[in-house]
Amino acid sequence: MSVQERAADLRARLEEANVRYYVLDAPTIADAEYDAMLRELAELEAAHPELRTADSPTQRVGAAASAHFAPYEHRAPMLSLANAFDESEMRAFDERVRKLAEAAVAYVCELKIDGLAVSLSYRTGAFERGGTRGDGRVGEDVTPNLRTIKTIPLRLKGGAAPQLEVRGEAYLRKSDFARLNEEREGAGLPAFANPRNAASGGLRQLDPNMTAQRRLSFFAYSAIPSPATQWQALKDLGAMGFHVNPNVARRETIDEVVAYCREWEERRDELDYEIDGVVVKVDDLALQERLGTVARDPRWAIAFKFKPREARTKLKEIAINVGRTGTLNPYAILEPVRVGGVTIQNATLHNEDYIAHNDIRVGDTVLVTRAGDVIPRVVRPIVEERTGKERAFHMPTRCPVCGADAFRPEGEAMWRCTNAACPAQVYERVRHFATRGAMDVEGLGDVMAGELTALGVVKEISDVYALDRTALARVPRTGEKSIAKLLDAIERSKSRGLARLLVGLGIRFVGEQTAQILADDFGSIDALENASEEELQRSTGIGPELAKSVALFFKQKANRAMIERLRKAGVVMTAPKRVRALEGALTGKTFVLTGALPNLTREAATTMIEAAGGRVTASVSKKTDYVVAGDEPGSKLAKAERLGVAVIDEDGLRNLVG
């Protein structure tokens, strides 16, 4: 691999990791692995400046804010930090600082909390709004959710600046994390992987009541404007009513700083929150200003990262766990080993590509770490200790739980079970089936779906229509009135029609627009069940992967049997007749809608296009004639511009329709 190819590969992998960590709250690599890749990329760009790009992960912080929230612009950029991984790098940092300062330098040491960085705005002492870090300049406005965190004061004590911006870390205590997972498991819901993910996901809930249930906490660590020193800033924040970490310390020499870092690397398990290092800052804020920043990092601060907790052991076997959405997740069965004070017997292997890329084999001696100090993960094999008896691993082509076909969609990392009645998927399938975009069964939400599946009352989707008062009475805290409402909602859902049913079945790649296209073109579930991949692809917007997914779904005997049970329960499996213009101003034209239009709902725009003879599809391709873009258009607009597809706004659409 050339230097250019390696740099491009690192940029792509780091950007994907940024999105998963900062936006999706679903990281797939450990912090140490991310740090190693980022460091390698920075070194490549330093040696070959022509490789450095404006959008390189070395030049930015985190990832773009989610479109689900209003933007929150920071008063000053929320910078990331350079990392030091050993004592020599800490001393090199100190040497650079003292050389630029030309004087002795004092430092403030703060524990690096493993949570989510947020910024809070106060006006005349009252909390006004707050947001996440996002890309460092613009984050997500999550003000209602931040108001639920009890350690964030809504009104400040004493005198405060007329306008004040406070930065800090939202986090979840270990004790609250354990309680939260215990409650979720009791309700039949999946446990969270670690406190950081639970905190980040909690802060991004669309319903503040859901955030409140997480019981998040907050430590403040800086303010704008600020006094002359970081140490005084922390004292002032405490006096205003903020929760400031009690373990901060001011140190006069780098020897004292290193000793502090060593101490807390040993004592980290004493705390009721996760830390993964120590943040060391120049105390004098005027000196901070003089030192400035380079790329994404301030020259006046550094993060000393604790060593990942690792151990060596034997990989006895690779097994498969089937996730709630049908993913086949490989994991390692290990000879028991102690890592970070915990005995580990199983560890994640992520996916087929991870195993192949790292050449992990059954029988290997492997290096194991606890990613985020919580999730055990196989890092790599110790190739030097191979005996020749190790076995390569191959993903199964059938689900190990139900025996149905498994397939891996092109461009995706995970294999998936195709059986909608697979016992491993029942909770997620039932929950999705009842959502508003599918069968819209009011009262059958996350909690009720969890209770029914945990009790074994509902074992697959069609069991929803066999529910009666006796079965529902088994669910704790369910009264006669709520039972009657739920049964009425179940009965009403039978008439939603073919398109909504197709969404509810959870067929891979079939969303609301695709389901409507299939329903319009085929008219009944029987016609879809008997359609070949070639016949499916004749529908506008249905490509090879989507056609393969639909055909494979209906090929499974278990799925066909479940559909037959739904039919016998009285579920409508045909599409209502839709009036289409045989000829019109848009006849033969294909449209994609993205973003919010000023005066038209998506449904109204679709009706307008179809009435004029046009067609609306879900995804942009070379066959798309027009993309109609409104506010916050998303990735479809970028793809249209890449492919040279015409982009119009609402007025442009009205002009075309005439």
GUDREN-477912 format. One line per 3 residues: number of its first residue (from 1); for each residue y, z negated, x of C-alpha. Coordinates in nm, 2 decimals. Each point is the difference from the previous one (the first is absolute). Example, Ala and Ser with C-alpha at 12.3 -4.5 7.8 and 13.67 -1.06 7.14 Angstrom:
<ketors>
1) -0.45 -0.78 1.23; 0.34 0.07 0.14;
</ketors>
This chain:
<ketors>
1) 0.00 0.00 0.00; 0.34 0.10 0.14; 0.29 -0.24 0.03;
4) 0.18 0.18 -0.29; -0.31 -0.03 -0.22; -0.05 -0.37 0.09;
7) 0.36 -0.08 -0.09; -0.03 0.19 -0.33; -0.33 -0.18 -0.08;
10) 0.16 -0.34 0.08; 0.30 0.07 -0.22; -0.21 0.10 -0.29;
13) -0.23 -0.30 0.02; 0.29 -0.24 0.04; 0.19 0.15 -0.29;
16) -0.31 -0.04 -0.22; -0.03 -0.36 0.12; 0.37 -0.06 -0.08;
19) -0.04 0.12 -0.36; -0.32 -0.20 -0.05; 0.16 -0.31 0.14;
22) 0.35 0.01 -0.14; -0.03 0.20 -0.32; -0.36 -0.02 -0.12;
25) -0.07 -0.35 0.13; -0.35 0.12 0.10; -0.01 0.01 0.38;
28) -0.31 0.16 0.15; 0.05 -0.09 0.37; 0.07 -0.33 0.18;
31) 0.34 -0.09 0.13; -0.13 0.01 0.36; -0.13 0.36 -0.05;
34) 0.33 0.11 -0.15; 0.19 -0.16 0.29; -0.22 0.17 0.25;
37) 0.06 0.35 -0.16; 0.37 -0.06 -0.03; 0.02 -0.10 0.37;
40) -0.20 0.30 0.11; 0.23 0.23 -0.20; 0.31 -0.16 0.14;
43) -0.13 0.04 0.36; -0.08 0.37 -0.07; 0.35 0.06 -0.14;
46) 0.16 -0.18 0.30; -0.20 0.22 0.24; 0.06 0.32 -0.21;
49) 0.34 -0.04 -0.18; -0.04 0.35 -0.15; -0.29 -0.14 -0.22;
52) 0.23 -0.27 -0.16; 0.09 0.09 -0.36; 0.26 -0.15 -0.23;
55) -0.27 -0.11 -0.25; -0.23 -0.14 0.27; -0.13 -0.35 -0.09;
58) 0.15 -0.12 0.33; 0.35 0.08 -0.15; -0.03 -0.17 -0.33;
61) -0.11 -0.32 -0.18; -0.27 -0.02 -0.26; -0.01 0.27 -0.26;
64) 0.21 0.15 -0.27; 0.06 -0.22 -0.31; -0.21 0.05 -0.31;
67) 0.14 0.21 -0.28; -0.11 -0.27 -0.25; 0.31 -0.21 0.08;
70) 0.37 0.06 0.03; 0.12 0.04 0.36; 0.14 -0.30 0.19;
73) 0.24 0.09 0.28; 0.02 -0.26 0.28; 0.33 -0.12 0.12;
76) -0.12 0.06 0.36; -0.33 0.15 0.11; -0.31 -0.22 -0.02;
79) -0.14 0.08 0.34; -0.36 -0.02 0.12; -0.10 -0.18 0.33;
82) -0.15 0.11 0.32; -0.32 -0.19 0.09; -0.12 -0.20 0.30;
85) -0.37 -0.04 0.03; -0.02 -0.23 0.30; 0.21 -0.23 0.21;
88) 0.10 0.26 0.25; 0.16 0.21 -0.27; 0.19 -0.30 -0.13;
91) 0.13 -0.06 0.35; 0.10 0.36 0.04; 0.20 -0.03 -0.33;
94) 0.18 -0.30 0.14; 0.08 0.17 0.32; 0.15 0.30 -0.18;
97) 0.21 -0.23 -0.22; 0.13 -0.21 0.29; 0.08 0.31 0.20;
100) 0.22 0.14 -0.28; 0.15 -0.34 -0.08; 0.07 -0.09 0.36;
103) -0.04 -0.37 -0.09; -0.26 -0.26 -0.11; -0.13 0.07 -0.35;
106) -0.14 -0.24 -0.27; -0.25 0.11 -0.26; -0.09 -0.10 -0.35;
109) -0.38 0.01 -0.07; -0.12 0.06 -0.36; -0.35 0.03 -0.13;
112) -0.08 0.36 -0.11; -0.10 -0.04 -0.36; -0.25 0.25 -0.13;
115) 0.17 0.10 -0.32; 0.26 0.24 -0.13; 0.36 0.03 0.13;
118) 0.27 -0.02 -0.27; 0.38 -0.01 -0.02; 0.20 -0.21 -0.25;
121) 0.36 0.06 -0.11; 0.22 -0.28 -0.11; 0.35 0.02 -0.15;
124) 0.22 -0.31 -0.01; -0.32 -0.21 0.05; -0.21 0.15 -0.28;
127) -0.31 0.21 0.06; 0.09 0.36 -0.11; -0.28 0.23 0.11;
130) -0.27 0.05 0.26; -0.23 0.26 0.14; -0.28 0.08 0.24;
133) 0.05 0.14 0.35; -0.12 0.35 -0.08; 0.10 0.24 0.28;
136) 0.24 -0.25 0.15; 0.31 0.14 -0.17; -0.11 0.04 -0.37;
139) -0.27 -0.22 -0.16; -0.12 -0.07 -0.36; 0.22 -0.21 -0.23;
142) -0.24 -0.27 -0.12; 0.26 -0.25 -0.12; -0.18 -0.12 -0.32;
145) -0.31 -0.07 0.21; 0.19 -0.19 0.28; 0.15 -0.23 -0.27;
148) -0.36 -0.13 -0.07; -0.03 -0.13 0.36; 0.09 -0.37 -0.02;
151) 0.10 -0.03 0.37; 0.27 0.26 -0.05; 0.31 -0.19 -0.12;
154) 0.19 0.17 -0.29; 0.32 -0.19 0.09; 0.09 -0.11 0.35;
157) 0.10 -0.35 0.10; 0.34 -0.07 0.17; 0.23 0.27 0.11;
160) -0.13 0.35 0.06; 0.16 0.34 0.08; 0.13 0.19 -0.31;
163) -0.27 0.26 0.08; -0.31 -0.10 0.19; -0.32 0.18 0.08;
166) -0.30 -0.21 0.10; -0.31 0.14 0.16; -0.34 -0.17 -0.01;
169) -0.37 0.03 -0.06; -0.18 -0.02 -0.34; -0.35 -0.13 0.05;
172) -0.30 -0.16 -0.17; -0.13 -0.34 0.12; -0.37 -0.01 0.09;
175) -0.06 -0.27 -0.27; 0.17 0.22 -0.27; -0.20 0.30 0.13;
178) -0.33 -0.19 -0.04; 0.10 -0.11 -0.35; 0.11 0.35 -0.10;
181) -0.33 0.16 0.11; -0.20 -0.28 -0.17; 0.18 0.08 -0.33;
184) -0.05 0.38 0.04; -0.37 -0.03 0.08; -0.03 -0.23 -0.30;
187) 0.15 0.27 -0.22; -0.22 0.27 0.15; 0.28 0.15 0.19;
190) -0.02 0.12 0.37; 0.11 -0.26 0.26; 0.29 0.08 0.22;
193) -0.08 0.09 0.37; 0.26 -0.23 0.16; 0.32 -0.20 -0.08;
196) 0.23 0.27 0.13; -0.13 0.27 -0.23; 0.01 -0.24 -0.30;
199) 0.36 -0.10 0.08; 0.12 0.36 0.05; -0.18 0.12 -0.32;
202) 0.14 -0.30 -0.19; 0.36 0.08 0.10; -0.04 0.36 -0.13;
205) -0.13 -0.09 -0.34; 0.18 0.18 -0.28; -0.03 -0.31 -0.22;
208) 0.17 -0.31 0.16; -0.24 -0.23 -0.19; -0.28 0.15 0.22;
211) 0.20 -0.08 0.31; 0.05 -0.36 -0.12; -0.37 -0.04 -0.02;
214) -0.04 0.07 0.37; 0.21 -0.31 0.09; 0.17 0.17 0.30;
217) 0.20 -0.20 0.25; 0.30 0.10 0.22; 0.13 -0.09 0.35;
220) 0.36 0.10 0.09; 0.07 0.10 0.36; 0.34 0.18 0.02;
223) 0.33 0.06 -0.18; 0.29 0.25 -0.01; 0.27 -0.12 0.08;
226) -0.14 -0.25 0.25; 0.14 -0.27 0.22; 0.01 0.03 0.38;
229) -0.36 -0.08 0.07; -0.34 0.06 -0.16; -0.08 -0.37 0.03;
232) 0.31 -0.09 -0.20; -0.08 0.27 -0.26; -0.34 -0.16 -0.07;
235) 0.17 -0.34 -0.04; 0.26 0.15 -0.24; -0.27 0.17 -0.21;
238) -0.18 -0.33 -0.04; 0.33 -0.17 -0.10; 0.05 0.28 -0.27;
241) -0.34 -0.09 -0.16; -0.23 0.26 0.17; -0.34 -0.09 0.12;
244) 0.01 0.05 0.38; -0.32 -0.03 0.20; -0.02 -0.35 0.14;
247) -0.17 0.12 0.32; 0.29 0.20 0.15; 0.11 -0.10 0.34;
250) 0.28 0.07 0.25; -0.11 0.05 0.36; 0.21 0.03 0.31;
253) -0.24 0.18 0.23; -0.27 0.27 -0.03; -0.26 -0.26 0.13;
256) 0.08 -0.21 -0.30; -0.02 0.30 -0.23; -0.35 0.10 0.14;
259) -0.12 -0.36 -0.04; 0.12 0.01 -0.37; -0.19 0.32 -0.06;
262) -0.32 -0.14 0.16; 0.03 -0.32 -0.20; 0.02 0.18 -0.34;
265) -0.28 0.25 0.08; -0.22 -0.31 0.03; 0.14 -0.18 -0.30;
268) 0.03 0.29 -0.25; -0.29 -0.13 -0.21; 0.19 -0.32 -0.07;
271) 0.24 0.19 -0.22; -0.03 0.07 -0.38; 0.13 0.36 0.06;
274) -0.11 0.28 0.23; 0.19 0.08 0.32; -0.09 0.28 0.25;
277) 0.25 -0.08 0.28; 0.34 -0.14 0.10; 0.34 0.16 -0.04;
280) 0.23 -0.07 0.30; 0.37 0.07 -0.05; 0.30 -0.04 0.23;
283) 0.19 -0.29 -0.15; 0.36 0.12 0.08; 0.09 0.25 -0.28;
286) 0.29 0.15 0.21; -0.25 0.07 0.27; -0.24 0.16 -0.26;
289) 0.29 0.23 -0.09; 0.05 0.10 0.36; -0.37 0.06 0.06;
292) -0.02 0.23 -0.30; -0.31 0.19 -0.11; -0.22 0.28 0.13;
295) -0.16 0.24 -0.26; -0.15 -0.24 -0.26; 0.00 -0.32 0.20;
298) 0.28 -0.25 0.10; 0.02 -0.07 0.37; 0.08 -0.37 -0.08;
301) -0.33 -0.09 -0.17; -0.38 0.05 0.05; -0.32 -0.09 -0.18;
304) -0.26 -0.17 0.21; -0.33 0.10 -0.17; -0.29 -0.23 0.00;
307) -0.33 0.14 0.13; -0.22 0.13 -0.28; -0.30 -0.22 -0.06;
310) -0.30 0.19 0.12; -0.37 -0.06 0.08; -0.31 0.20 0.11;
313) -0.31 0.02 -0.22; -0.29 0.22 -0.10; 0.04 0.25 -0.29;
316) -0.34 -0.03 -0.17; 0.05 0.24 -0.29; 0.27 0.21 -0.19;
319) -0.01 -0.05 -0.37; 0.21 0.14 -0.29; 0.21 -0.19 -0.25;
322) 0.11 0.19 -0.31; 0.36 -0.08 -0.09; 0.15 -0.04 -0.35;
325) 0.13 0.35 0.01; -0.33 0.15 0.11; 0.08 0.02 0.38;
328) -0.30 -0.04 0.23; 0.12 -0.25 0.26; -0.21 -0.04 0.31;
331) -0.02 -0.34 0.16; -0.18 -0.15 0.30; -0.27 -0.27 -0.03;
334) 0.04 -0.20 0.32; -0.18 -0.27 0.19; 0.21 -0.31 -0.09;
337) 0.29 -0.06 0.23; 0.30 -0.23 0.01; 0.34 0.17 -0.01;
340) 0.31 -0.21 -0.03; -0.19 -0.30 -0.12; -0.19 0.19 -0.27;
343) -0.36 0.12 0.01; -0.02 0.37 -0.07; -0.31 0.18 -0.12;
346) 0.16 0.31 -0.17; 0.29 0.22 0.11; 0.17 0.31 -0.14;
349) -0.06 0.34 0.15; 0.27 0.17 -0.22; -0.15 0.34 -0.06;
352) -0.23 0.28 0.14; 0.28 0.14 0.22; 0.07 -0.34 0.16;
355) -0.37 -0.04 0.09; -0.03 0.35 0.14; 0.34 -0.01 0.19;
358) -0.10 -0.33 0.17; -0.37 0.11 0.04; -0.13 -0.33 -0.15;
361) -0.38 -0.01 -0.02; -0.25 -0.23 -0.16; -0.13 -0.23 0.28;
364) 0.33 0.01 0.20; 0.15 -0.30 0.16; 0.35 0.01 -0.16;
367) 0.34 -0.16 0.03; 0.10 -0.18 -0.32; 0.35 -0.12 -0.10;
370) 0.15 -0.17 -0.30; 0.27 0.25 -0.10; 0.30 -0.20 -0.11;
373) -0.21 -0.30 0.09; -0.18 0.05 -0.34; -0.20 0.32 -0.03;
376) -0.28 0.03 0.25; -0.01 0.35 0.15; -0.21 0.18 0.26;
379) 0.24 0.13 0.27; -0.23 0.20 0.22; -0.35 0.02 0.15;
382) -0.06 -0.12 0.36; -0.15 0.32 0.12; -0.09 -0.13 0.34;
385) -0.26 -0.23 -0.16; -0.19 0.27 -0.19; -0.38 0.02 0.05;
388) -0.07 0.33 -0.16; -0.16 -0.16 -0.31; 0.33 0.01 -0.20;
391) 0.01 0.22 -0.31; 0.27 0.22 -0.13; 0.12 -0.07 -0.36;
394) 0.02 0.25 -0.29; 0.17 -0.06 -0.33; -0.24 0.01 -0.30;
397) 0.05 0.29 -0.25; -0.11 -0.22 -0.29; 0.16 -0.32 -0.12;
400) -0.21 -0.30 0.12; 0.07 -0.19 -0.32; -0.08 0.25 -0.27;
403) -0.15 0.30 0.18; 0.25 0.25 -0.13; 0.14 0.28 0.22;
406) 0.27 -0.10 0.25; 0.25 0.24 0.13; 0.29 0.01 0.24;
409) 0.31 0.19 -0.12; 0.15 0.24 0.25; 0.28 -0.16 0.20;
412) -0.10 -0.36 -0.10; -0.16 -0.27 0.22; -0.23 -0.16 -0.27;
415) -0.32 0.10 -0.17; -0.01 -0.08 -0.37; -0.26 -0.07 -0.27;
418) 0.02 0.25 -0.29; -0.16 -0.22 -0.26; 0.26 -0.14 -0.25;
421) -0.26 -0.26 -0.11; -0.08 -0.13 0.35; -0.03 -0.38 -0.01;
424) 0.21 -0.04 0.31; 0.30 0.18 -0.16; -0.01 -0.15 -0.35;
427) 0.31 -0.22 0.01; 0.23 0.26 0.14; -0.14 0.27 -0.23;
430) 0.04 -0.21 -0.31; 0.35 -0.11 0.10; 0.11 0.36 0.06;
433) -0.17 0.13 -0.32; 0.22 -0.24 -0.20; 0.34 0.09 0.16;
436) 0.29 0.16 -0.18; -0.04 0.34 0.16; -0.37 0.00 -0.10;
439) -0.14 -0.15 -0.32; 0.28 -0.25 -0.04; -0.21 -0.30 -0.12;
442) 0.27 -0.27 -0.05; -0.14 -0.34 0.09; -0.26 0.13 0.24;
445) 0.20 -0.06 0.32; -0.09 -0.12 0.35; -0.09 -0.35 -0.10;
448) -0.21 0.09 -0.31; -0.18 0.28 0.19; -0.08 -0.25 0.27;
451) -0.13 -0.26 -0.25; -0.22 0.25 -0.19; -0.15 0.16 0.31;
454) -0.06 -0.34 0.16; -0.18 -0.13 -0.31; -0.21 0.32 0.00;
457) 0.12 0.08 -0.35; 0.13 0.33 0.12; -0.22 0.18 0.25;
460) 0.16 0.34 -0.02; 0.28 0.19 -0.19; -0.20 0.07 -0.32;
463) -0.07 -0.37 -0.05; 0.37 -0.05 -0.10; -0.09 0.16 -0.34;
466) -0.29 -0.23 -0.05; 0.22 -0.31 0.02; 0.01 -0.22 -0.31;
469) 0.13 -0.35 -0.09; -0.30 -0.18 0.13; 0.02 0.17 0.34;
472) 0.38 -0.05 0.04; -0.03 -0.37 -0.11; -0.18 -0.06 0.33;
475) 0.31 0.07 0.19; 0.19 -0.33 0.08; 0.33 -0.06 -0.17;
478) -0.04 0.29 -0.24; 0.09 -0.08 -0.36; -0.09 0.16 -0.33;
481) 0.34 0.17 -0.03; -0.02 0.16 0.35; -0.36 0.11 -0.07;
484) 0.11 0.18 -0.32; 0.29 0.17 0.18; -0.23 0.12 0.28;
487) -0.27 0.13 -0.23; 0.27 0.19 -0.19; 0.14 0.15 0.32;
490) -0.35 0.11 0.10; -0.05 0.17 -0.33; 0.33 0.18 0.03;
493) -0.08 0.12 0.35; -0.29 0.21 -0.13; 0.24 0.27 -0.12;
496) 0.20 0.05 0.32; -0.15 0.34 0.06; -0.17 0.19 0.28;
499) 0.28 -0.01 0.26; 0.04 -0.38 -0.01; -0.37 -0.04 0.01;
502) -0.03 0.21 0.31; 0.27 -0.22 0.16; -0.19 -0.31 -0.11;
505) -0.33 0.12 0.15; 0.15 -0.03 0.34; -0.11 0.33 0.14;
508) 0.12 0.04 0.35; 0.33 0.20 0.03; 0.03 0.03 -0.39;
511) 0.34 -0.15 -0.09; 0.20 0.04 -0.33; 0.13 0.36 0.06;
514) -0.34 0.13 0.13; -0.18 -0.16 -0.29; 0.23 0.17 -0.24;
517) -0.05 0.34 0.16; -0.38 -0.05 -0.02; 0.02 -0.11 -0.36;
520) 0.21 0.29 -0.10; -0.21 0.26 0.18; -0.35 -0.13 -0.09;
523) 0.06 -0.17 -0.33; -0.29 -0.24 0.00; -0.19 -0.22 0.24;
526) -0.32 0.20 -0.06; 0.17 0.32 0.13; 0.12 -0.20 0.31;
529) -0.35 -0.14 0.05; -0.15 0.35 0.02; 0.28 0.16 0.20;
532) -0.07 0.12 0.36; 0.23 -0.06 0.29; 0.11 0.37 -0.02;
535) 0.08 -0.03 -0.37; 0.20 -0.32 0.06; 0.21 0.17 0.27;
538) 0.11 0.26 -0.25; 0.23 -0.27 -0.15; 0.35 0.00 0.16;
541) 0.04 -0.27 0.26; -0.38 -0.08 0.03; -0.09 0.06 0.36;
544) -0.35 -0.01 0.17; 0.00 -0.38 0.07; 0.11 -0.09 -0.35;
547) -0.26 0.24 -0.15; -0.27 -0.14 0.22; 0.09 -0.36 -0.10;
550) -0.01 0.08 -0.37; -0.33 0.20 0.02; -0.16 -0.28 0.21;
553) 0.11 -0.26 -0.25; -0.16 0.18 -0.30; -0.32 0.07 0.21;
556) -0.09 -0.37 0.01; -0.25 -0.10 -0.27; 0.15 -0.34 -0.02;
559) 0.34 0.14 -0.08; -0.14 0.24 -0.27; -0.19 -0.29 -0.15;
562) 0.32 -0.21 -0.01; 0.19 0.28 -0.16; -0.27 0.03 -0.27;
565) 0.04 -0.37 -0.07; 0.38 0.04 -0.04; -0.06 0.29 -0.24;
568) -0.23 -0.21 -0.21; 0.26 -0.27 -0.01; 0.24 0.25 -0.16;
571) 0.23 0.08 0.30; 0.17 0.34 -0.06; -0.10 0.24 0.27;
574) 0.19 0.31 -0.10; 0.35 0.12 0.07; 0.25 0.04 -0.29;
577) 0.14 0.35 -0.04; 0.32 0.05 0.18; 0.25 0.26 -0.10;
580) 0.07 0.24 0.28; 0.23 0.30 0.00; -0.20 0.32 0.07;
583) 0.30 0.16 0.15; 0.32 -0.16 0.11; 0.26 -0.02 0.28;
586) -0.24 -0.19 0.22; -0.32 0.18 -0.07; -0.22 0.01 0.31;
589) 0.21 -0.25 0.19; -0.13 -0.33 0.14; 0.22 -0.31 0.03;
592) -0.03 -0.34 0.17; 0.22 -0.29 -0.11; 0.12 -0.26 0.25;
595) 0.25 -0.28 -0.03; 0.20 -0.12 -0.30; 0.20 0.26 -0.19;
598) 0.34 -0.10 -0.14; -0.05 0.09 -0.36; -0.37 0.08 -0.04;
601) -0.31 -0.21 0.01; -0.29 0.15 0.19; -0.18 0.06 -0.34;
604) 0.30 0.17 -0.14; 0.04 0.23 0.30; -0.37 0.08 -0.02;
607) 0.03 0.09 -0.36; 0.31 0.22 0.07; -0.19 0.19 0.27;
610) -0.32 0.05 -0.20; 0.20 0.11 -0.31; 0.15 0.28 0.21;
613) -0.35 0.10 0.12; 0.00 -0.17 0.34; -0.25 -0.24 0.15;
616) 0.05 -0.35 0.16; -0.23 -0.11 0.27; -0.03 -0.32 0.20;
619) 0.02 0.12 0.36; 0.20 0.25 0.20; -0.18 0.31 0.15;
622) 0.08 0.35 0.10; -0.07 0.10 -0.36; 0.28 -0.22 -0.13;
625) 0.30 0.20 -0.12; 0.25 -0.28 -0.04; 0.04 -0.37 0.08;
628) 0.23 -0.18 -0.24; 0.15 -0.29 0.20; 0.19 -0.30 -0.14;
631) 0.11 -0.33 0.16; -0.24 -0.15 0.27; -0.22 0.31 0.01;
634) -0.26 -0.12 0.25; -0.24 0.20 0.22; -0.04 0.29 -0.25;
637) 0.36 0.12 0.08; -0.07 0.00 0.38; -0.32 0.19 -0.05;
640) 0.18 0.26 -0.22; 0.26 0.05 0.27; -0.28 0.04 0.26;
643) -0.17 0.26 -0.21; 0.32 0.18 -0.09; -0.05 -0.07 -0.38;
646) 0.32 0.03 -0.20; 0.16 -0.34 -0.09; 0.22 -0.04 -0.31;
649) 0.16 -0.29 -0.19; 0.01 -0.07 -0.37; 0.29 0.25 -0.06;
652) -0.20 0.26 0.19; -0.30 -0.06 -0.23; 0.22 0.04 -0.31;
655) 0.14 0.32 0.13; -0.35 0.14 0.06; -0.11 -0.10 -0.35;
658) 0.32 0.16 -0.14;
</ketors>
